[in-house]
């Protein structure tokens, strides 16, 4: 991993496995060695599990020592929170304030860009889900208790606990400008005191997906062409992971973008 916390899809994939969740739980208690972790979860897949967690920015590996990164600690604190109580409207919701930008770290896909961890207070809790209609490319995830918003190549994840992560940011100034715009949009809705009216989402079509594929027509995925793969991906008939050439370093930026676009299919 080049550095920084991973986008929501990388984290979701990393935490989808019981063994990796167990490793994270062990590291919350204390730092561990690879040997200690291996005795608990077994040695056969240990290196693979650790690689997945490291790529997601959740752990750091220093020689034989395993530690939670700052993002990993923050993520586990978020997971420890009780599910936010569902809300029916925005009445009584206090306005947001940007309280800090805690980390500015190199992006995985493009080292000229950054990932940030920031915080807005007070946390929105169950009101966050009501804000989804404000953003044409916004989707609320019950699984992680977060509103995921795409603006161009920038992917913003606003958690119900108040934590905010953003990817593909050009500078700290840009990060603060995006946060300020996000805050103003949400506070305008809060001032109205009612749930935003649902509107039609911006849809991702196969042509947009095709732009970010390797376009080599290698057929490794089992399809006759990259264009056919894009059509089947939009239709939910195949998985992005079947395009193994995307794992090559030269396609890193395309893969990250496709992972974000997949959230809107």
Secondary structure, DSSP 8 states (H G I E B T S, - for coil): --SS---HHHHHHHTTSHHHHHHHHHHHH--EEHHHHHHHH-STTHHHHHHHHHHTTSEEEETTEEEE-HHHHHHHHHHHS------SS-TT----EEEEEEEEEE-SS-TTSEEEEEEEES--GGGGGGGGGG-TTEEEETTTTEEEEEETTEEEEEETTSEEEEEEE--HHHHHHHHHHHHHHHHHHHHHTS-----------HHHHHHTS------TTSSSSHHHHHHHHHTTSS-GGG-GGGGSGGGHHHHHHHHHHHTT-
